[in-house]
Amino acid sequence: MLRTIDIAHAGQTSSEAIILLEVAISKAKEEGVVAVKIIHGLGSGSIAEKVRSWAQEQKGRFKAVIPGEDYNAFNKDAVNMRSEISNKQDRDFNSRNPGVTIFWL
């Protein structure tokens, strides 16, 4: 299962968005979710930057972290992650969307 979480469109600060991200990732892991797509949008870029920095700090916690612009059929991690999920329909796959980041749990 690929769960989608929007942390960018409720008017929170980047720090609040990271708290939402941490909670969403922990909850998804507990529930056996394969991957989480975080919608962080672009806007000023501060939330996107914080999400990706946080992901770097968490190195080793995830099978892979896939930036939306690299979420395509040419990315080995994206292809392998998608082989584990049952519903393969995802409008962001192959769309080079920098407003999302996928966490393969």
N, CA, C and O atoms as a GROMACS GRO file, in nm:
protein
  420
    1MET      N    1   0.083  -0.118   0.000
    1MET     CA    2   0.000   0.000   0.000
    1MET      C    3   0.088   0.125   0.000
    1MET      O    4   0.188   0.131   0.071
    2LEU      N    5   0.050   0.220  -0.079
    2LEU     CA    6   0.116   0.351  -0.083
    2LEU      C    7   0.019   0.451  -0.021
    2LEU      O    8  -0.088   0.479  -0.076
    3ARG      N    9   0.056   0.504   0.094
    3ARG     CA   10  -0.028   0.602   0.163
    3ARG      C   11   0.020   0.742   0.126
    3ARG      O   12   0.140   0.768   0.120
    4THR      N   13  -0.075   0.831   0.101
    4THR     CA   14  -0.043   0.969   0.066
    4THR      C   15  -0.080   1.060   0.183
    4THR      O   16  -0.191   1.054   0.235
    5ILE      N   17   0.016   1.143   0.223
    5ILE     CA   18  -0.005   1.238   0.333
    5ILE      C   19   0.033   1.377   0.283
    5ILE      O   20   0.143   1.398   0.232
    6ASP      N   21  -0.059   1.472   0.299
    6ASP     CA   22  -0.035   1.611   0.259
    6ASP      C   23   0.003   1.690   0.383
    6ASP      O   24  -0.078   1.709   0.473
    7ILE      N   25   0.127   1.737   0.387
    7ILE     CA   26   0.173   1.814   0.503
    7ILE      C   27   0.198   1.961   0.469
    7ILE      O   28   0.255   2.035   0.548
    8ALA      N   29   0.155   2.001   0.351
    8ALA     CA   30   0.192   2.135   0.304
    8ALA      C   31   0.076   2.231   0.287
    8ALA      O   32   0.098   2.351   0.269
    9HIS      N   33  -0.045   2.183   0.292
    9HIS     CA   34  -0.155   2.270   0.252
    9HIS      C   35  -0.252   2.304   0.366
    9HIS      O   36  -0.367   2.339   0.340
   10ALA      N   37  -0.206   2.293   0.489
   10ALA     CA   38  -0.292   2.327   0.602
   10ALA      C   39  -0.245   2.453   0.673
   10ALA      O   40  -0.297   2.489   0.778
   11GLY      N   41  -0.147   2.520   0.616
   11GLY     CA   42  -0.100   2.647   0.671
   11GLY      C   43  -0.004   2.635   0.789
   11GLY      O   44   0.017   2.732   0.861
   12GLN      N   45   0.053   2.517   0.809
   12GLN     CA   46   0.146   2.501   0.921
   12GLN      C   47   0.287   2.548   0.883
   12GLN      O   48   0.321   2.563   0.766
   13THR      N   49   0.367   2.568   0.985
   13THR     CA   50   0.506   2.605   0.964
   13THR      C   51   0.584   2.481   0.918
   13THR      O   52   0.533   2.369   0.924
   14SER      N   53   0.706   2.502   0.874
   14SER     CA   54   0.788   2.388   0.832
   14SER      C   55   0.818   2.297   0.951
   14SER      O   56   0.827   2.175   0.934
   15SER      N   57   0.834   2.353   1.069
   15SER     CA   58   0.859   2.271   1.189
   15SER      C   59   0.737   2.186   1.222
   15SER      O   60   0.751   2.070   1.258
   16GLU      N   61   0.618   2.244   1.210
   16GLU     CA   62   0.495   2.168   1.234
   16GLU      C   63   0.478   2.060   1.128
   16GLU      O   64   0.430   1.951   1.158
   17ALA      N   65   0.516   2.091   1.006
   17ALA     CA   66   0.506   1.993   0.897
   17ALA      C   67   0.596   1.873   0.924
   17ALA      O   68   0.558   1.759   0.893
   18ILE      N   69   0.713   1.895   0.979
   18ILE     CA   70   0.805   1.785   1.010
   18ILE      C   71   0.747   1.697   1.121
   18ILE      O   72   0.764   1.575   1.118
   19ILE      N   73   0.680   1.757   1.216
   19ILE     CA   74   0.614   1.678   1.321
   19ILE      C   75   0.507   1.589   1.257
   19ILE      O   76   0.495   1.471   1.290
   20LEU      N   77   0.427   1.647   1.165
   20LEU     CA   78   0.326   1.568   1.094
   20LEU      C   79   0.392   1.454   1.016
   20LEU      O   80   0.341   1.342   1.015
   21LEU      N   81   0.504   1.483   0.953
   21LEU     CA   82   0.579   1.382   0.877
   21LEU      C   83   0.623   1.268   0.969
   21LEU      O   84   0.601   1.151   0.937
   22GLU      N   85   0.683   1.301   1.081
   22GLU     CA   86   0.732   1.199   1.174
   22GLU      C   87   0.618   1.111   1.224
   22GLU      O   88   0.632   0.989   1.231
   23VAL      N   89   0.505   1.173   1.259
   23VAL     CA   90   0.389   1.097   1.307
   23VAL      C   91   0.336   1.006   1.196
   23VAL      O   92   0.305   0.890   1.221
   24ALA      N   93   0.324   1.060   1.074
   24ALA     CA   94   0.271   0.982   0.962
   24ALA      C   95   0.359   0.862   0.930
   24ALA      O   96   0.308   0.753   0.905
   25ILE      N   97   0.490   0.881   0.932
   25ILE     CA   98   0.584   0.772   0.904
   25ILE      C   99   0.575   0.665   1.013
   25ILE      O  100   0.567   0.546   0.982
   26SER      N  101   0.575   0.707   1.138
   26SER     CA  102   0.568   0.611   1.249
   26SER      C  103   0.437   0.531   1.245
   26SER      O  104   0.438   0.409   1.261
   27LYS      N  105   0.327   0.600   1.223
   27LYS     CA  106   0.197   0.534   1.217
   27LYS      C  107   0.191   0.435   1.099
   27LYS      O  108   0.141   0.324   1.113
   28ALA      N  109   0.243   0.477   0.984
   28ALA     CA  110   0.243   0.391   0.865
   28ALA      C  111   0.326   0.265   0.890
   28ALA      O  112   0.285   0.155   0.852
   29LYS      N  113   0.441   0.279   0.954
   29LYS     CA  114   0.525   0.163   0.984
   29LYS      C  115   0.452   0.066   1.076
   29LYS      O  116   0.456  -0.055   1.054
   30GLU      N  117   0.385   0.120   1.178
   30GLU     CA  118   0.310   0.036   1.271
   30GLU      C  119   0.199  -0.040   1.200
   30GLU      O  120   0.168  -0.153   1.237
   31GLU      N  121   0.141   0.021   1.098
   31GLU     CA  122   0.028  -0.039   1.027
   31GLU      C  123   0.071  -0.127   0.910
   31GLU      O  124  -0.014  -0.181   0.839
   32GLY      N  125   0.200  -0.142   0.889
   32GLY     CA  126   0.250  -0.228   0.783
   32GLY      C  127   0.239  -0.170   0.643
   32GLY      O  128   0.236  -0.244   0.545
   33VAL      N  129   0.233  -0.039   0.633
   33VAL     CA  130   0.226   0.029   0.503
   33VAL      C  131   0.362   0.014   0.435
   33VAL      O  132   0.466   0.024   0.501
   34VAL      N  133   0.363  -0.008   0.305
   34VAL     CA  134   0.487  -0.029   0.230
   34VAL      C  135   0.560   0.103   0.205
   34VAL      O  136   0.682   0.111   0.220
   35ALA      N  137   0.485   0.207   0.169
   35ALA     CA  138   0.548   0.335   0.134
   35ALA      C  139   0.453   0.450   0.165
   35ALA      O  140   0.330   0.434   0.168
   36VAL      N  141   0.513   0.566   0.189
   36VAL     CA  142   0.435   0.686   0.216
   36VAL      C  143   0.480   0.794   0.118
   36VAL      O  144   0.599   0.824   0.106
   37LYS      N  145   0.382   0.851   0.049
   37LYS     CA  146   0.410   0.965  -0.040
   37LYS      C  147   0.375   1.091   0.038
   37LYS      O  148   0.259   1.112   0.075
   38ILE      N  149   0.475   1.173   0.063
   38ILE     CA  150   0.455   1.298   0.135
   38ILE      C  151   0.439   1.410   0.033
   38ILE      O  152   0.528   1.433  -0.050
   39ILE      N  153   0.326   1.478   0.040
   39ILE     CA  154   0.306   1.596  -0.043
   39ILE      C  155   0.352   1.715   0.039
   39ILE      O  156   0.288   1.752   0.138
   40HIS      N  157   0.463   1.774  -0.003
   40HIS     CA  158   0.516   1.890   0.068
   40HIS      C  159   0.505   2.016  -0.016
   40HIS      O  160   0.536   2.126   0.031
   41GLY      N  161   0.461   2.000  -0.139
   41GLY     CA  162   0.444   2.115  -0.227
   41GLY      C  163   0.575   2.185  -0.256
   41GLY      O  164   0.683   2.139  -0.218
   42LEU      N  165   0.563   2.296  -0.324
   42LEU     CA  166   0.682   2.375  -0.356
   42LEU      C  167   0.677   2.508  -0.282
   42LEU      O  168   0.766   2.537  -0.202
   43GLY      N  169   0.576   2.587  -0.307
   43GLY     CA  170   0.563   2.715  -0.237
   43GLY      C  171   0.697   2.786  -0.226
   43GLY      O  172   0.766   2.808  -0.326
   44SER      N  173   0.732   2.822  -0.104
   44SER     CA  174   0.861   2.888  -0.081
   44SER      C  175   0.976   2.788  -0.083
   44SER      O  176   1.092   2.826  -0.094
   45GLY      N  177   0.942   2.660  -0.072
   45GLY     CA  178   1.043   2.555  -0.073
   45GLY      C  179   1.092   2.516   0.065
   45GLY      O  180   1.170   2.422   0.078
   46SER      N  181   1.048   2.587   0.168
   46SER     CA  182   1.100   2.559   0.301
   46SER      C  183   1.056   2.422   0.354
   46SER      O  184   1.135   2.352   0.417
   47ILE      N  185   0.931   2.384   0.330
   47ILE     CA  186   0.885   2.253   0.377
   47ILE      C  187   0.953   2.142   0.298
   47ILE      O  188   0.998   2.043   0.356
   48ALA      N  189   0.962   2.157   0.168
   48ALA     CA  190   1.029   2.056   0.085
   48ALA      C  191   1.174   2.038   0.131
   48ALA      O  192   1.222   1.926   0.144
   49GLU      N  193   1.241   2.149   0.154
   49GLU     CA  194   1.381   2.144   0.198
   49GLU      C  195   1.393   2.074   0.333
   49GLU      O  196   1.483   1.992   0.353
   50LYS      N  197   1.303   2.106   0.426
   50LYS     CA  198   1.306   2.043   0.560
   50LYS      C  199   1.277   1.893   0.551
   50LYS      O  200   1.341   1.814   0.619
   51VAL      N  201   1.180   1.855   0.467
   51VAL     CA  202   1.147   1.713   0.451
   51VAL      C  203   1.268   1.636   0.400
   51VAL      O  204   1.300   1.529   0.452
   52ARG      N  205   1.333   1.689   0.301
   52ARG     CA  206   1.447   1.617   0.242
   52ARG      C  207   1.569   1.619   0.334
   52ARG      O  208   1.647   1.524   0.335
   53SER      N  209   1.586   1.726   0.410
   53SER     CA  210   1.694   1.729   0.510
   53SER      C  211   1.667   1.626   0.619
   53SER      O  212   1.757   1.553   0.661
   54TRP      N  213   1.542   1.622   0.664
   54TRP     CA  214   1.503   1.525   0.766
   54TRP      C  215   1.529   1.383   0.716
   54TRP      O  216   1.579   1.299   0.791
   55ALA      N  217   1.495   1.357   0.590
   55ALA     CA  218   1.518   1.225   0.532
   55ALA      C  219   1.666   1.188   0.534
   55ALA      O  220   1.702   1.074   0.563
   56GLN      N  221   1.752   1.285   0.504
   56GLN     CA  222   1.898   1.261   0.508
   56GLN      C  223   1.944   1.228   0.650
   56GLN      O  224   2.030   1.143   0.670
   57GLU      N  225   1.886   1.297   0.748
   57GLU     CA  226   1.921   1.272   0.889
   57GLU      C  227   1.879   1.133   0.934
   57GLU      O  228   1.937   1.077   1.027
   58GLN      N  229   1.778   1.077   0.868
   58GLN     CA  230   1.723   0.947   0.904
   58GLN      C  231   1.785   0.833   0.824
   58GLN      O  232   1.732   0.722   0.823
   59LYS      N  233   1.896   0.859   0.760
   59LYS     CA  234   1.961   0.761   0.672
   59LYS      C  235   1.968   0.623   0.739
   59LYS      O  236   2.010   0.611   0.854
   60GLY      N  237   1.926   0.521   0.666
   60GLY     CA  238   1.926   0.385   0.719
   60GLY      C  239   1.792   0.343   0.777
   60GLY      O  240   1.768   0.224   0.799
   61ARG      N  241   1.705   0.438   0.803
   61ARG     CA  242   1.573   0.407   0.860
   61ARG      C  243   1.477   0.354   0.754
   61ARG      O  244   1.382   0.282   0.786
   62PHE      N  245   1.500   0.391   0.628
   62PHE     CA  246   1.410   0.356   0.519
   62PHE      C  247   1.485   0.274   0.415
   62PHE      O  248   1.607   0.283   0.402
   63LYS      N  249   1.409   0.193   0.339
   63LYS     CA  250   1.470   0.121   0.228
   63LYS      C  251   1.518   0.220   0.124
   63LYS      O  252   1.623   0.202   0.063
   64ALA      N  253   1.438   0.326   0.103
   64ALA     CA  254   1.477   0.432   0.009
   64ALA      C  255   1.392   0.555   0.033
   64ALA      O  256   1.280   0.547   0.084
   65VAL      N  257   1.447   0.668  -0.004
   65VAL     CA  258   1.374   0.795  -0.008
   65VAL      C  259   1.386   0.843  -0.152
   65VAL      O  260   1.497   0.864  -0.202
   66ILE      N  261   1.271   0.861  -0.217
   66ILE     CA  262   1.271   0.891  -0.360
   66ILE      C  263   1.210   1.029  -0.384
   66ILE      O  264   1.090   1.047  -0.363
   67PRO      N  265   1.290   1.126  -0.426
   67PRO     CA  266   1.234   1.257  -0.461
   67PRO      C  267   1.136   1.243  -0.577
   67PRO      O  268   1.158   1.162  -0.667
   68GLY      N  269   1.030   1.319  -0.575
   68GLY     CA  270   0.928   1.310  -0.679
   68GLY      C  271   0.982   1.326  -0.819
   68GLY      O  272   0.931   1.264  -0.913
   69GLU      N  273   1.084   1.408  -0.836
   69GLU     CA  274   1.140   1.429  -0.969
   69GLU      C  275   1.217   1.306  -1.020
   69GLU      O  276   1.248   1.297  -1.138
   70ASP      N  277   1.248   1.211  -0.928
   70ASP     CA  278   1.317   1.087  -0.966
   70ASP      C  279   1.226   0.965  -0.954
   70ASP      O  280   1.272   0.851  -0.969
   71TYR      N  281   1.099   0.987  -0.928
   71TYR     CA  282   1.003   0.878  -0.909
   71TYR      C  283   0.951   0.834  -1.046
   71TYR      O  284   0.846   0.880  -1.093
   72ASN      N  285   1.028   0.742  -1.109
   72ASN     CA  286   0.994   0.702  -1.246
   72ASN      C  287   1.044   0.561  -1.275
   72ASN      O  288   1.109   0.498  -1.192
   73ALA      N  289   1.012   0.514  -1.393
   73ALA     CA  290   1.046   0.377  -1.434
   73ALA      C  291   1.196   0.355  -1.450
   73ALA      O  292   1.240   0.241  -1.464
   74PHE      N  293   1.275   0.461  -1.449
   74PHE     CA  294   1.420   0.448  -1.463
   74PHE      C  295   1.491   0.446  -1.328
   74PHE      O  296   1.613   0.429  -1.322
   75ASN      N  297   1.416   0.463  -1.219
   75ASN     CA  298   1.472   0.463  -1.085
   75ASN      C  299   1.452   0.324  -1.025
   75ASN      O  300   1.338   0.280  -1.004
   76LYS      N  301   1.562   0.254  -0.998
   76LYS     CA  302   1.556   0.117  -0.948
   76LYS      C  303   1.477   0.107  -0.818
   76LYS      O  304   1.396   0.016  -0.802
   77ASP      N  305   1.499   0.200  -0.725
   77ASP     CA  306   1.426   0.196  -0.599
   77ASP      C  307   1.276   0.216  -0.620
   77ASP      O  308   1.195   0.149  -0.556
   78ALA      N  309   1.239   0.307  -0.709
   78ALA     CA  310   1.098   0.332  -0.737
   78ALA      C  311   1.032   0.207  -0.796
   78ALA      O  312   0.921   0.170  -0.756
   79VAL      N  313   1.099   0.142  -0.889
   79VAL     CA  314   1.045   0.021  -0.951
   79VAL      C  315   1.032  -0.091  -0.848
   79VAL      O  316   0.929  -0.159  -0.843
   80ASN      N  317   1.135  -0.110  -0.767
   80ASN     CA  318   1.131  -0.216  -0.666
   80ASN      C  319   1.025  -0.188  -0.560
   80ASN      O  320   0.955  -0.280  -0.517
   81MET      N  321   1.012  -0.063  -0.518
   81MET     CA  322   0.911  -0.027  -0.419
   81MET      C  323   0.772  -0.054  -0.475
   81MET      O  324   0.686  -0.109  -0.407
   82ARG      N  325   0.751  -0.013  -0.600
   82ARG     CA  326   0.619  -0.032  -0.662
   82ARG      C  327   0.584  -0.179  -0.679
   82ARG      O  328   0.466  -0.214  -0.684
   83SER      N  329   0.685  -0.266  -0.688
   83SER     CA  330   0.657  -0.409  -0.700
   83SER      C  331   0.598  -0.465  -0.570
   83SER      O  332   0.536  -0.571  -0.571
   84GLU      N  333   0.619  -0.395  -0.460
   84GLU     CA  334   0.566  -0.439  -0.330
   84GLU      C  335   0.426  -0.388  -0.300
   84GLU      O  336   0.359  -0.440  -0.210
   85ILE      N  337   0.379  -0.289  -0.374
   85ILE     CA  338   0.246  -0.234  -0.346
   85ILE      C  339   0.143  -0.296  -0.439
   85ILE      O  340   0.172  -0.330  -0.554
   86SER      N  341   0.021  -0.309  -0.388
   86SER     CA  342  -0.083  -0.374  -0.467
   86SER      C  343  -0.148  -0.280  -0.569
   86SER      O  344  -0.171  -0.319  -0.683
   87ASN      N  345  -0.177  -0.158  -0.528
   87ASN     CA  346  -0.239  -0.062  -0.620
   87ASN      C  347  -0.130   0.022  -0.684
   87ASN      O  348  -0.072   0.109  -0.619
   88LYS      N  349  -0.101  -0.005  -0.808
   88LYS     CA  350   0.011   0.062  -0.875
   88LYS      C  351  -0.028   0.194  -0.940
   88LYS      O  352   0.057   0.263  -0.996
   89GLN      N  353  -0.156   0.231  -0.934
   89GLN     CA  354  -0.198   0.357  -0.995
   89GLN      C  355  -0.153   0.473  -0.906
   89GLN      O  356  -0.192   0.483  -0.790
   90ASP      N  357  -0.073   0.560  -0.963
   90ASP     CA  358  -0.024   0.677  -0.891
   90ASP      C  359   0.008   0.784  -0.994
   90ASP      O  360   0.099   0.766  -1.075
   91ARG      N  361  -0.065   0.893  -0.991
   91ARG     CA  362  -0.048   0.997  -1.093
   91ARG      C  363   0.089   1.065  -1.087
   91ARG      O  364   0.130   1.129  -1.184
   92ASP      N  365   0.160   1.051  -0.975
   92ASP     CA  366   0.292   1.112  -0.966
   92ASP      C  367   0.404   1.026  -1.025
   92ASP      O  368   0.514   1.075  -1.049
   93PHE      N  369   0.376   0.898  -1.048
   93PHE     CA  370   0.478   0.812  -1.107
   93PHE      C  371   0.504   0.857  -1.251
   93PHE      O  372   0.410   0.870  -1.330
   94ASN      N  373   0.628   0.879  -1.285
   94ASN     CA  374   0.672   0.927  -1.416
   94ASN      C  375   0.632   1.071  -1.446
   94ASN      O  376   0.638   1.113  -1.562
   95SER      N  377   0.592   1.148  -1.346
   95SER     CA  378   0.550   1.286  -1.374
   95SER      C  379   0.652   1.392  -1.332
   95SER      O  380   0.631   1.511  -1.355
   96ARG      N  381   0.764   1.349  -1.272
   96ARG     CA  382   0.872   1.441  -1.231
   96ARG      C  383   0.819   1.552  -1.140
   96ARG      O  384   0.851   1.669  -1.161
   97ASN      N  385   0.740   1.517  -1.040
   97ASN     CA  386   0.678   1.613  -0.949
   97ASN      C  387   0.770   1.645  -0.830
   97ASN      O  388   0.783   1.562  -0.740
   98PRO      N  389   0.834   1.761  -0.828
   98PRO     CA  390   0.922   1.795  -0.717
   98PRO      C  391   0.848   1.833  -0.589
   98PRO      O  392   0.911   1.862  -0.488
   99GLY      N  393   0.715   1.832  -0.593
   99GLY     CA  394   0.635   1.865  -0.476
   99GLY      C  395   0.604   1.747  -0.386
   99GLY      O  396   0.529   1.760  -0.290
  100VAL      N  397   0.662   1.629  -0.418
  100VAL     CA  398   0.641   1.510  -0.336
  100VAL      C  399   0.774   1.439  -0.310
  100VAL      O  400   0.871   1.453  -0.385
  101THR      N  401   0.774   1.362  -0.203
  101THR     CA  402   0.886   1.273  -0.172
  101THR      C  403   0.826   1.142  -0.124
  101THR      O  404   0.734   1.142  -0.043
  102ILE      N  405   0.878   1.030  -0.174
  102ILE     CA  406   0.826   0.898  -0.139
  102ILE      C  407   0.925   0.831  -0.044
  102ILE      O  408   1.045   0.824  -0.070
  103PHE      N  409   0.870   0.781   0.066
  103PHE     CA  410   0.948   0.707   0.165
  103PHE      C  411   0.909   0.561   0.155
  103PHE      O  412   0.796   0.523   0.184
  104TRP      N  413   1.006   0.476   0.113
  104TRP     CA  414   0.984   0.332   0.108
  104TRP      C  415   1.023   0.276   0.242
  104TRP      O  416   1.140   0.277   0.280
  105LEU      N  417   0.923   0.228   0.315
  105LEU     CA  418   0.944   0.182   0.452
  105LEU      C  419   0.997   0.040   0.455
  105LEU      O  420   1.021  -0.015   0.562
   0.00000   0.00000   0.00000
